[in-house]
């Protein structure tokens, strides 16, 4: 090829096929040297047209020999066949290309192929399979290995190993108690403590006793006051009848003032309307109810409230008093004493002083 066009792989194959069809009986060309085979395919393809140009007219390239077993020829075979086409008269079949020696570095770089691991043999298979008869014989063997029950052990006369007796648990000794801090209290300290307690008890007891006593007294008074409301309100007065003494105890012209505070009565021995009489006057002013006083120096009854004045016989003569004093009933008792009855009153303006029940003739 005069134009030196770079041939592609397809062109090379086509040229190889053409060579195979034209010179099928020609032996394949000798294999290229090992150095040339290591060149890339493109260089080889480039070198092929150069050789063909140099050996014009170019003979038909030898057809590649099919590989043994009818396999498809490799590229090297095809190239070898193509190169062999340049050498005319190469009738001998191309010898198989020597194996390319792999450099040491390449060999080291190439990953080592893992050899399949040897299959592990099962232990049962390695020990040998047991048939049914051997299994039954082993089961029926009285001296079988392995654990035996207590009954079987007794039949065989095997003495069971006695377990060692456990040592009794012993509690560790208690640690010694620490000594008390300080010296133990002596008798003097105990006595001082007792005295102190006695004083505190006396103080607290006295206060508590006084408090409880006052509380009890207050509670009692409140109880009595509450009980008083349970009874009726009765006014206790002195008896209306009472004895003041014998008639000789009251001399004429005298006013006995000693019964005023207790009985509210004056006992008078004087003359009224020409008759010497002993009578009892009521100590109540006829004006507004005040209590007059007997004035021995003035010989009259004088009311301190409004100044009413009464004579010794009870007749009013000054002040606002509208009428004379009143008399109580009086008589001689069985024992000869004068007995006054305050339940009966006699008034002069009503003419009651003439009643002999209101005086005793002397």
MARDOZA-909398 format. One line per field, with one value per residue: residue in three letters; x, y, z of N, C-alpha, C in turn. Coordinates in pm, whole numbers. Layout:
res = ALA;...
nc1 = X;...
nc2 = Y;...
nc3 = Z;...
cac1 = X;...
cac2 = Y;...
cac3 = Z;...
cc1 = X;...
cc2 = Y;...
cc3 = Z;...
This chain:
res = UNK;UNK;UNK;UNK;UNK;UNK;UNK;UNK;UNK;UNK;UNK;UNK;UNK;UNK;UNK;UNK;UNK;UNK;UNK;UNK;UNK;UNK;UNK;UNK;UNK;UNK;UNK;UNK;UNK;UNK;UNK;UNK;UNK;UNK;UNK;UNK;UNK;UNK;UNK;UNK;UNK;UNK;UNK;UNK;UNK;UNK;UNK;UNK;UNK;UNK;UNK;UNK;UNK;UNK;UNK;UNK;UNK;UNK;UNK;UNK;UNK;UNK;UNK;UNK;UNK;UNK;UNK;UNK;UNK;UNK;UNK;UNK;UNK;UNK;UNK;UNK;UNK;UNK;UNK;UNK;UNK;UNK;UNK;UNK;UNK;UNK;UNK;UNK;UNK;UNK;UNK;UNK;UNK;UNK;UNK;UNK;UNK;UNK;UNK;UNK;UNK;UNK;UNK;UNK;UNK;UNK;UNK;UNK;UNK;UNK;UNK;UNK;UNK;UNK;UNK;UNK;UNK;UNK;UNK;UNK;UNK;UNK;UNK;UNK;UNK;UNK;UNK;UNK;UNK;UNK;UNK;UNK;UNK;UNK;UNK;UNK;UNK;UNK;UNK;UNK;UNK;UNK;UNK;UNK;UNK;UNK;UNK;UNK;UNK;UNK;UNK;UNK;UNK;UNK;UNK;UNK;UNK;UNK;UNK;UNK;UNK;UNK;UNK;UNK;UNK;UNK;UNK;UNK;UNK;UNK;UNK;UNK;UNK;UNK;UNK;UNK;UNK;UNK;UNK;UNK;UNK;UNK;UNK;UNK;UNK;UNK;UNK;UNK;UNK;UNK;UNK;UNK;UNK;UNK;UNK;UNK;UNK;UNK;UNK;UNK;UNK;UNK;UNK;UNK;UNK;UNK;UNK;UNK;UNK;UNK;UNK;UNK;UNK;UNK;UNK;UNK;UNK;UNK;UNK;UNK;UNK;UNK;UNK;UNK;UNK;UNK;UNK;UNK;UNK;UNK;UNK;UNK;UNK;UNK;UNK;UNK;UNK;UNK;UNK;UNK;UNK;UNK;UNK;UNK;UNK;UNK;UNK;UNK;UNK;UNK;UNK;UNK;UNK;UNK;UNK;UNK;UNK;UNK;UNK;UNK;UNK;UNK;UNK;UNK;UNK;UNK;UNK;UNK;UNK;UNK;UNK;UNK;UNK;UNK;UNK;UNK;UNK;UNK;UNK;UNK;UNK;UNK;UNK;UNK;UNK;UNK;UNK;UNK;UNK;UNK;UNK;UNK;UNK;UNK;UNK;UNK;UNK;UNK;UNK;UNK;UNK;UNK;UNK;UNK;UNK;UNK;UNK;UNK;UNK;UNK;UNK;UNK;UNK;UNK;UNK;UNK;UNK;UNK;UNK;UNK;UNK;UNK;UNK;UNK;UNK;UNK;UNK;UNK;UNK;UNK;UNK;UNK;UNK;UNK;UNK;UNK;UNK;UNK;UNK;UNK;UNK;UNK;UNK;UNK;UNK;UNK;UNK;UNK;UNK;UNK;UNK;UNK;UNK;UNK;UNK;UNK;UNK;UNK;UNK;UNK;UNK;UNK
nc1 = 86;81;9;51;-145;-287;-378;-669;-791;-1000;-941;-711;-803;-967;-781;-646;-834;-869;-619;-630;-816;-685;-434;-461;-334;-79;190;181;330;645;665;661;937;985;1018;894;631;558;503;266;-61;-129;118;209;32;97;350;316;215;437;629;500;504;771;824;708;608;332;285;12;-124;-69;-321;-457;-406;-647;-714;-643;-903;-1097;-1122;-1150;-898;-641;-542;-276;-212;-336;-188;55;1;-46;201;344;264;421;667;772;702;679;599;588;406;339;530;435;411;669;634;582;813;749;833;1008;920;666;557;558;384;150;-150;-156;-307;-565;-555;-797;-935;-872;-1124;-1280;-1284;-1553;-1572;-1712;-1725;-1457;-1388;-1516;-1810;-2076;-2257;-2594;-2590;-2350;-2410;-2626;-2498;-2315;-2496;-2605;-2397;-2286;-2080;-2078;-1963;-1973;-2212;-2365;-2647;-2747;-2842;-2732;-2468;-2458;-2505;-2279;-2095;-1963;-1826;-1957;-1814;-1766;-1888;-1694;-1732;-1886;-1732;-1837;-2002;-1856;-1907;-1742;-1547;-1688;-1609;-1424;-1584;-1565;-1400;-1570;-1601;-1416;-1418;-1597;-1905;-1891;-1986;-2026;-2094;-2333;-2488;-2499;-2635;-2879;-2962;-2990;-3195;-3393;-3432;-3520;-3751;-3892;-3930;-4070;-4277;-4397;-4488;-4654;-4826;-4944;-5070;-5249;-5403;-5522;-5665;-5843;-5985;-6106;-6262;-6435;-6575;-6703;-6866;-7032;-7159;-7297;-7464;-7620;-7803;-7977;-8152;-8446;-8484;-8488;-8585;-8447;-8567;-8579;-8774;-9121;-9239;-9121;-8954;-8885;-8830;-8895;-9154;-9050;-8798;-8798;-8786;-9002;-9049;-8830;-8653;-8592;-8325;-8190;-8299;-8322;-8140;-8148;-8420;-8559;-8710;-8833;-8863;-9077;-9147;-9382;-9608;-9925;-10202;-10277;-10229;-10006;-9803;-9659;-9518;-9446;-9254;-9230;-8933;-8931;-8948;-9233;-9233;-9053;-8961;-8711;-8473;-8515;-8332;-8284;-8265;-8131;-8065;-8230;-8467;-8626;-8725;-8537;-8531;-8274;-8278;-8465;-8516;-8737;-8920;-9004;-9198;-9145;-9356;-9419;-9556;-9562;-9392;-9237;-9079;-9113;-9270;-9583;-9748;-9789;-9550;-9565;-9712;-9626;-9787;-9822;-9781;-9833;-9657;-9702;-9508;-9467;-9317;-9259;-9399;-9352;-9522;-9459;-9613;-9842;-9967;-10026;-10189;-10192;-10348;-10561;-10694;-10615;-10450;-10578;-10643;-10615;-10432;-10204;-10052;-9928;-10050;-9912
nc2 = -118;186;439;440;418;403;99;-43;-266;-409;-392;-534;-784;-835;-845;-1066;-1261;-1258;-1343;-1590;-1715;-1717;-1836;-2084;-2318;-2249;-2255;-2124;-1817;-1770;-1731;-1405;-1229;-1224;-968;-802;-886;-782;-519;-259;-307;-125;-24;-247;-285;-63;-121;-331;-243;-106;-308;-451;-266;-257;-508;-539;-685;-742;-1042;-1259;-1259;-1511;-1726;-1731;-2006;-2218;-2258;-2532;-2754;-2598;-2338;-1986;-1791;-1609;-1261;-1239;-1461;-1395;-1171;-1286;-1448;-1253;-1133;-1336;-1352;-1174;-1291;-1470;-1789;-1923;-2209;-2381;-2454;-2212;-2207;-2262;-1978;-1889;-1896;-1604;-1461;-1366;-1077;-1041;-839;-793;-1036;-1032;-819;-918;-1047;-1312;-1617;-1753;-2058;-2309;-2381;-2664;-2893;-2929;-3208;-3371;-3433;-3651;-3805;-3834;-3982;-4203;-4356;-4481;-4777;-4909;-5135;-5117;-4891;-4982;-5187;-5040;-4904;-5110;-5199;-5275;-5147;-4883;-4568;-4246;-4048;-4203;-4334;-4322;-4571;-4738;-4697;-4805;-5072;-5132;-5107;-4880;-4640;-4349;-4032;-3866;-3555;-3291;-3190;-2887;-2619;-2491;-2180;-1913;-1639;-1329;-1187;-933;-587;-410;-198;154;356;567;919;1137;1157;928;1030;1136;1094;1347;1497;1370;1437;1715;1731;1620;1812;2032;1945;1924;2192;2299;2148;2239;2509;2498;2337;2494;2715;2586;2463;2687;2798;2595;2584;2839;2819;2612;2736;2951;2809;2686;2909;3003;2785;2795;3039;2974;2781;2937;3059;2859;2856;3021;3381;3504;3742;3807;3911;4071;3933;4025;4063;4134;4151;4410;4466;4525;4749;4918;4958;5177;5490;5773;6039;5975;5871;5577;5489;5271;5062;5140;5093;4812;4730;4946;5119;5352;5360;5517;5696;5897;6177;6191;6371;6416;6170;5936;5742;5448;5393;5288;5437;5466;5472;5642;5910;6102;6251;6196;5948;5931;5867;5999;6166;6138;6407;6471;6702;6898;6786;6658;6506;6502;6533;6452;6490;6677;6845;6821;6836;6680;6645;6505;6325;6263;6435;6632;6941;7115;7183;6996;6775;6619;6503;6345;6116;5755;5486;5165;4855;4770;4587;4435;4151;3802;3745;3989;4167;4423;4393;4437;4478;4487;4454;4587;4909;5238;5541;5893;6104;5967;5901;5679;5661;5654;5402;5139;4944;5054;5166;5157;5191;5367
nc3 = 0;-124;-35;231;433;755;888;1011;1262;1153;884;881;953;740;537;623;597;326;249;359;200;-47;-24;123;162;219;443;769;859;1017;1365;1511;1655;2012;2117;1934;1963;2202;2150;2120;1970;1782;1692;1581;1375;1236;1161;995;731;654;613;423;220;170;67;-186;-497;-295;-134;-86;234;478;570;897;1113;1229;1577;1787;1831;1713;1801;1814;1642;1800;1838;1811;1663;1433;1360;1332;1116;932;910;823;566;424;385;125;-12;220;318;523;809;1056;1340;1672;1869;2095;2441;2609;2817;3137;3302;3614;3781;3683;3739;4011;4050;3954;4078;4298;4239;4428;4574;4587;4901;5096;5145;5454;5651;5800;6148;6233;6004;5966;6187;6126;6022;6219;6242;6293;6450;6593;6748;6904;7041;7188;7352;7497;7642;7961;8089;8020;7930;8087;8273;8556;8731;9083;9162;8970;9024;9280;9220;9074;9267;9312;9507;9616;9614;9909;10007;10123;10457;10542;10693;11006;11033;11184;11377;11355;11619;11828;11805;12049;12286;12274;12512;12747;12701;12894;13257;13468;13620;13956;14304;14405;14178;14112;14333;14305;14067;14146;14332;14165;14001;14192;14263;14022;13996;14219;14156;13915;14004;14201;14056;13876;14056;14180;13960;13885;14115;14127;13894;13960;14167;14035;13858;14040;14145;13917;13880;14105;14058;13828;13932;14098;13931;13895;14103;14249;14263;14560;14795;15095;15394;15715;15983;16000;16242;16557;16876;17100;17359;17714;17843;18038;17957;17798;17868;17959;17724;17557;17268;17108;16918;16831;16687;16432;16217;16191;16188;16094;16253;16489;16838;17046;17340;17445;17482;17335;17230;17496;17613;17751;17563;17411;17109;16769;16519;16168;15975;15739;15517;15442;15217;14980;15041;15171;15441;15746;16011;16362;16573;16857;17004;16896;16922;16721;16410;16121;15778;15556;15285;15164;15364;15529;15833;16143;16437;16772;16816;16557;16391;16105;16043;15904;15590;15278;15337;15315;15504;15834;15994;15960;16155;16303;16391;16736;17035;17362;17428;17524;17708;17822;17685;17443;17126;16791;16487;16161;15941;15944;15904;16021;15962;16035;15916;15829;16047;16185;16394;16629;16674;16903;16846;16755;16948;17289;17598;17863
cac1 = 0;172;-26;86;-261;-287;-481;-737;-799;-1092;-870;-615;-877;-1011;-664;-614;-930;-836;-501;-669;-888;-595;-326;-500;-244;53;213;182;459;709;618;745;1015;914;1018;791;497;524;463;120;-123;-129;249;222;-44;169;469;278;213;573;695;437;552;907;831;618;465;300;213;-110;-91;-111;-442;-430;-447;-743;-660;-688;-1041;-1190;-1143;-1123;-757;-617;-489;-136;-208;-372;-75;162;-35;-30;343;399;228;528;776;725;743;670;501;574;316;407;545;370;494;714;567;645;859;696;935;991;838;527;510;528;266;29;-203;-147;-435;-592;-587;-915;-902;-910;-1248;-1262;-1353;-1632;-1512;-1781;-1682;-1317;-1380;-1579;-1952;-2116;-2382;-2695;-2550;-2249;-2477;-2702;-2403;-2262;-2599;-2627;-2276;-2305;-1971;-2081;-1901;-2063;-2272;-2449;-2733;-2704;-2872;-2631;-2341;-2463;-2490;-2140;-2008;-1883;-1851;-1963;-1723;-1835;-1855;-1632;-1824;-1860;-1693;-1942;-1977;-1825;-1915;-1620;-1568;-1731;-1503;-1435;-1652;-1472;-1415;-1649;-1519;-1414;-1426;-1735;-1951;-1876;-2099;-2050;-2168;-2470;-2561;-2527;-2740;-3005;-3004;-3037;-3327;-3489;-3465;-3606;-3883;-3962;-3975;-4177;-4391;-4467;-4564;-4763;-4924;-5022;-5157;-5361;-5490;-5606;-5760;-5948;-6069;-6188;-6365;-6537;-6661;-6792;-6968;-7131;-7240;-7391;-7567;-7712;-7912;-8072;-8247;-8524;-8429;-8570;-8536;-8455;-8590;-8601;-8917;-9206;-9270;-9001;-8969;-8784;-8801;-9004;-9189;-8965;-8671;-8815;-8833;-9084;-8981;-8710;-8667;-8492;-8277;-8106;-8363;-8336;-8062;-8185;-8562;-8621;-8816;-8801;-8956;-9092;-9235;-9417;-9749;-9998;-10339;-10296;-10210;-9869;-9808;-9537;-9555;-9331;-9262;-9160;-8821;-8941;-9007;-9355;-9219;-9006;-8913;-8578;-8468;-8481;-8245;-8332;-8175;-8162;-8054;-8343;-8589;-8707;-8676;-8502;-8499;-8156;-8296;-8531;-8534;-8865;-8902;-9116;-9187;-9114;-9470;-9428;-9633;-9474;-9410;-9157;-9034;-9215;-9346;-9726;-9827;-9706;-9490;-9657;-9687;-9647;-9868;-9741;-9860;-9759;-9660;-9735;-9397;-9460;-9231;-9325;-9384;-9385;-9563;-9438;-9706;-9958;-9927;-10135;-10165;-10264;-10446;-10677;-10756;-10584;-10366;-10665;-10658;-10525;-10329;-10083;-9982;-9942;-10067;-9814
cac2 = 0;296;563;424;442;319;-4;-76;-410;-468;-410;-644;-910;-859;-890;-1202;-1355;-1272;-1429;-1727;-1770;-1732;-1927;-2161;-2429;-2206;-2266;-1995;-1754;-1795;-1636;-1289;-1234;-1189;-824;-740;-919;-699;-385;-247;-353;-20;-21;-364;-259;36;-183;-424;-181;-71;-428;-488;-174;-292;-638;-544;-704;-807;-1171;-1274;-1304;-1646;-1731;-1785;-2143;-2233;-2320;-2668;-2760;-2509;-2210;-1865;-1753;-1485;-1150;-1268;-1555;-1322;-1088;-1373;-1489;-1138;-1110;-1446;-1327;-1097;-1383;-1557;-1926;-1984;-2316;-2454;-2390;-2133;-2275;-2188;-1873;-1923;-1824;-1481;-1466;-1256;-1024;-1069;-735;-817;-1153;-992;-732;-994;-1108;-1457;-1685;-1828;-2198;-2349;-2444;-2804;-2914;-2989;-3335;-3372;-3523;-3780;-3883;-3872;-4091;-4323;-4366;-4598;-4837;-4926;-5243;-5068;-4799;-5063;-5256;-4943;-4873;-5225;-5226;-5234;-5060;-4765;-4446;-4132;-4039;-4313;-4298;-4375;-4714;-4807;-4690;-4902;-5206;-5151;-5101;-4759;-4559;-4206;-3947;-3784;-3413;-3245;-3116;-2744;-2568;-2405;-2036;-1854;-1492;-1264;-1123;-794;-495;-359;-70;262;409;690;1040;1203;1074;899;1123;1087;1116;1490;1542;1319;1516;1847;1713;1600;1941;2117;1896;1959;2334;2318;2091;2327;2630;2464;2286;2603;2791;2503;2444;2810;2814;2500;2621;2952;2771;2538;2830;3022;2716;2669;3027;3001;2681;2846;3141;2907;2713;3037;3083;2747;2877;3144;3501;3530;3852;3770;4027;4033;3903;4144;4074;4119;4205;4513;4470;4556;4891;4995;4990;5297;5594;5874;6149;5925;5806;5471;5492;5154;4965;5203;5026;4671;4708;5066;5158;5426;5333;5647;5704;6038;6207;6234;6409;6404;6031;5884;5619;5393;5354;5264;5518;5414;5562;5677;6040;6097;6332;6113;5818;5929;5826;6112;6141;6193;6507;6475;6839;6974;6711;6646;6422;6589;6459;6513;6509;6802;6934;6806;6819;6616;6646;6375;6236;6226;6529;6714;7082;7195;7114;6954;6656;6653;6440;6292;5984;5642;5400;5021;4796;4734;4528;4363;4006;3720;3753;4126;4251;4495;4323;4526;4408;4581;4425;4673;5050;5326;5679;5990;6177;5880;5877;5543;5659;5629;5257;5093;4849;5124;5223;5087;5291;5351
cac3 = 0;-148;38;374;521;875;878;1135;1291;1056;758;896;949;601;461;665;538;185;239;391;85;-158;8;240;181;258;588;840;877;1148;1471;1531;1779;2138;2143;1854;2014;2320;2108;2111;1847;1684;1632;1492;1253;1158;1103;887;598;612;562;296;118;133;-4;-301;-481;-167;-146;-3;371;513;656;1033;1139;1343;1697;1813;1892;1644;1872;1736;1659;1874;1759;1780;1551;1311;1323;1281;981;843;887;740;426;364;349;19;-11;354;307;650;908;1157;1469;1784;1929;2231;2551;2653;2955;3219;3393;3758;3844;3645;3812;4148;4051;3926;4202;4304;4241;4550;4555;4668;5029;5105;5220;5585;5667;5923;6247;6236;5889;5984;6283;6071;6051;6300;6199;6398;6541;6688;6842;7000;7128;7285;7450;7585;7719;8102;8132;7934;7986;8110;8407;8600;8842;9212;9167;8889;9097;9390;9163;9035;9383;9311;9626;9583;9692;10009;10000;10248;10545;10546;10824;11064;11026;11314;11370;11405;11751;11827;11845;12186;12297;12310;12647;12754;12702;13024;13374;13509;13724;14092;14392;14417;14061;14121;14433;14248;13968;14218;14386;14056;13960;14297;14254;13905;14026;14313;14087;13821;14078;14268;13956;13825;14162;14195;13844;13891;14226;14084;13794;14027;14240;13936;13807;14143;14150;13799;13902;14200;13991;13736;14012;14155;13836;13899;14213;14233;14324;14677;14878;15236;15480;15855;16011;16016;16385;16639;17010;17123;17504;17804;17840;18127;17889;17717;17958;17892;17654;17491;17135;17090;16775;16806;16595;16300;16113;16169;16159;16036;16345;16611;16948;17109;17458;17454;17499;17214;17262;17641;17659;17742;17479;17347;16970;16679;16396;16047;15940;15596;15498;15361;15096;14868;15088;15233;15581;15831;16125;16489;16626;17001;17050;16843;16956;16600;16299;16009;15654;15492;15140;15127;15482;15600;15976;16213;16581;16834;16797;16416;16312;16019;16069;15811;15471;15180;15375;15312;15610;15943;15975;15976;16269;16292;16499;16851;17141;17464;17403;17640;17804;17873;17600;17332;16998;16677;16365;16049;15832;15959;15907;16061;15916;16117;15836;15807;16179;16229;16514;16741;16690;17012;16796;16712;17063;17418;17702;17972
cc1 = 89;137;1;-26;-259;-405;-542;-741;-891;-1025;-774;-686;-923;-895;-627;-708;-904;-714;-537;-738;-793;-485;-354;-401;-107;70;218;323;513;668;713;826;937;909;911;654;459;483;315;71;-115;7;268;149;26;292;438;274;352;645;635;484;692;916;730;684;433;230;93;-72;-146;-229;-407;-485;-546;-679;-716;-820;-1134;-1213;-1102;-979;-748;-557;-344;-123;-237;-255;39;132;-17;116;403;364;339;644;728;782;741;563;482;480;396;411;477;466;536;645;649;685;811;806;900;902;692;471;476;402;139;-21;-197;-285;-448;-627;-706;-873;-951;-1034;-1218;-1344;-1425;-1571;-1581;-1738;-1538;-1305;-1439;-1722;-1981;-2248;-2473;-2654;-2447;-2311;-2553;-2608;-2344;-2364;-2620;-2504;-2295;-2196;-1962;-2020;-2005;-2123;-2362;-2533;-2682;-2730;-2769;-2496;-2339;-2447;-2345;-2044;-1919;-1921;-1846;-1872;-1803;-1788;-1793;-1731;-1783;-1826;-1803;-1901;-1958;-1826;-1787;-1647;-1604;-1616;-1528;-1500;-1553;-1501;-1491;-1556;-1527;-1425;-1570;-1777;-1941;-1999;-2131;-2129;-2311;-2550;-2596;-2638;-2876;-3055;-3059;-3176;-3433;-3530;-3556;-3746;-3961;-4017;-4091;-4300;-4468;-4549;-4682;-4871;-5009;-5118;-5276;-5455;-5582;-5707;-5875;-6042;-6162;-6299;-6474;-6630;-6756;-6901;-7075;-7220;-7340;-7500;-7665;-7828;-8014;-8177;-8323;-8461;-8522;-8506;-8557;-8463;-8604;-8750;-8996;-9242;-9143;-9027;-8855;-8751;-8923;-9035;-9103;-8830;-8678;-8872;-8915;-9000;-8856;-8747;-8555;-8455;-8203;-8167;-8376;-8266;-8111;-8328;-8630;-8733;-8757;-8906;-8959;-9189;-9261;-9569;-9809;-10146;-10370;-10276;-10062;-9871;-9666;-9581;-9428;-9352;-9177;-9056;-8821;-9012;-9129;-9348;-9179;-8942;-8774;-8590;-8428;-8390;-8309;-8225;-8212;-8157;-8173;-8475;-8683;-8642;-8652;-8463;-8381;-8175;-8354;-8565;-8667;-8837;-9028;-9091;-9161;-9228;-9495;-9507;-9536;-9499;-9328;-9117;-9149;-9297;-9494;-9803;-9733;-9646;-9594;-9615;-9704;-9735;-9776;-9835;-9768;-9772;-9692;-9626;-9377;-9372;-9315;-9293;-9435;-9416;-9556;-9532;-9828;-9909;-10050;-10096;-10255;-10372;-10573;-10744;-10724;-10500;-10450;-10686;-10563;-10419;-10200;-10013;-10009;-9948;-9968;-9882
cc2 = 121;418;555;460;347;226;-28;-227;-478;-490;-525;-777;-941;-906;-1031;-1300;-1373;-1361;-1572;-1790;-1796;-1830;-2001;-2271;-2385;-2216;-2129;-1945;-1781;-1690;-1521;-1302;-1180;-1040;-756;-766;-834;-559;-378;-281;-246;-10;-137;-342;-157;-23;-274;-357;-142;-190;-469;-396;-209;-419;-647;-616;-785;-936;-1171;-1321;-1440;-1639;-1788;-1923;-2145;-2302;-2456;-2664;-2666;-2381;-2097;-1825;-1621;-1381;-1176;-1364;-1484;-1236;-1173;-1418;-1376;-1115;-1221;-1428;-1252;-1187;-1484;-1695;-1988;-2087;-2386;-2382;-2321;-2208;-2194;-2091;-1913;-1834;-1707;-1492;-1342;-1205;-1045;-966;-755;-934;-1119;-909;-809;-1058;-1257;-1516;-1766;-1970;-2234;-2423;-2587;-2819;-2985;-3116;-3333;-3468;-3658;-3868;-3926;-3987;-4219;-4334;-4494;-4650;-4858;-5030;-5196;-4973;-4877;-5136;-5162;-4908;-4986;-5260;-5182;-5138;-4936;-4647;-4336;-4136;-4157;-4266;-4358;-4525;-4793;-4806;-4789;-5044;-5235;-5148;-4979;-4674;-4411;-4127;-3859;-3638;-3369;-3160;-2969;-2702;-2477;-2259;-1981;-1702;-1431;-1197;-976;-703;-440;-221;38;312;540;809;1104;1104;1045;992;1060;1116;1264;1545;1494;1400;1654;1838;1696;1732;2032;2075;1930;2104;2361;2264;2179;2451;2599;2416;2397;2684;2711;2483;2568;2829;2721;2534;2737;2908;2696;2632;2906;2932;2694;2787;3033;2895;2727;2952;3079;2837;2812;3064;2970;2764;3008;3260;3544;3642;3814;3897;3980;4006;4030;4164;4050;4189;4301;4525;4506;4707;4976;5032;5120;5408;5701;5990;6107;5860;5703;5461;5364;5051;5020;5126;4885;4656;4829;5121;5246;5389;5460;5633;5852;6054;6252;6250;6379;6265;5992;5749;5577;5343;5341;5342;5453;5516;5596;5811;6030;6185;6246;5984;5816;5889;5947;6070;6205;6285;6529;6620;6922;6906;6705;6547;6512;6504;6526;6542;6647;6888;6925;6781;6765;6630;6506;6276;6201;6322;6618;6861;7169;7108;7068;6833;6689;6602;6385;6156;5875;5560;5253;4974;4752;4679;4467;4214;3932;3726;3894;4217;4318;4423;4414;4441;4507;4555;4516;4816;5135;5468;5777;6062;6096;5844;5741;5544;5640;5482;5209;4994;4919;5194;5132;5196;5261;5393
cc3 = 0;-69;187;469;637;871;1017;1153;1192;923;766;889;808;515;497;605;389;165;268;274;-31;-133;132;266;224;408;650;858;1015;1248;1486;1659;1897;2164;2063;1907;2132;2280;2104;1973;1742;1616;1537;1365;1167;1092;987;752;553;554;427;183;73;53;-116;-418;-359;-191;-53;137;401;607;791;1050;1254;1459;1716;1884;1826;1715;1781;1757;1730;1780;1720;1662;1420;1266;1268;1140;883;811;800;595;353;321;248;37;124;353;439;742;1016;1289;1579;1849;2069;2336;2596;2798;3030;3308;3539;3825;3814;3720;3955;4154;4032;4053;4195;4317;4368;4516;4640;4793;5032;5193;5350;5595;5801;6021;6253;6123;5905;6081;6229;6114;6127;6248;6319;6499;6642;6791;6947;7095;7232;7391;7547;7668;7863;8150;8045;8008;8005;8247;8435;8716;8972;9221;9087;8960;9212;9337;9125;9153;9387;9432;9586;9674;9788;9999;10131;10328;10550;10688;10881;11061;11167;11298;11422;11539;11736;11868;11985;12187;12335;12449;12643;12765;12840;13138;13409;13621;13862;14175;14405;14300;14066;14221;14378;14145;14036;14276;14278;14010;14065;14291;14135;13930;14120;14244;13995;13894;14146;14170;13905;13930;14181;14079;13849;14005;14190;13980;13858;14102;14146;13881;13910;14152;14033;13815;13999;14137;13895;13814;14073;14061;13836;14009;14191;14311;14440;14759;15024;15321;15625;15882;16039;16163;16464;16775;17036;17275;17586;17800;17931;18065;17809;17810;17884;17837;17578;17356;17123;16942;16735;16711;16452;16192;16087;16124;16094;16123;16456;16718;17036;17230;17484;17470;17367;17248;17410;17696;17641;17671;17438;17208;16886;16551;16284;16004;15793;15587;15410;15237;14977;14914;15142;15382;15666;15946;16251;16543;16773;17052;17008;16873;16835;16505;16179;15890;15587;15344;15108;15249;15552;15748;16041;16362;16635;16816;16651;16330;16234;16047;15976;15692;15384;15221;15386;15431;15717;15909;16003;16098;16229;16409;16612;16959;17244;17439;17533;17748;17856;17788;17492;17199;16887;16556;16248;15933;15835;15981;15941;16026;15996;16040;15808;15941;16236;16357;16642;16768;16801;16969;16754;16828;17184;17523;17815;18102
